[in-house]
Amino acid sequence: MSSKYPRSVRRCLPLWALTLEAALILFYFFTHYDASLEDQKGLVASY
């Protein structure tokens, strides 16, 4: 059964999806990592 998408789209689309997913995960990690560092600094400063 053939796909309705051309071969070039079927080949490149998974790569684009993985790249986008990796970028979103890294963005999420770094934004929350910076926030957690600020929380830790506040906890250490209170002692």
Residue pairs with C-beta under 8 A, 6 or more apart in sequence:
3 10
5 13
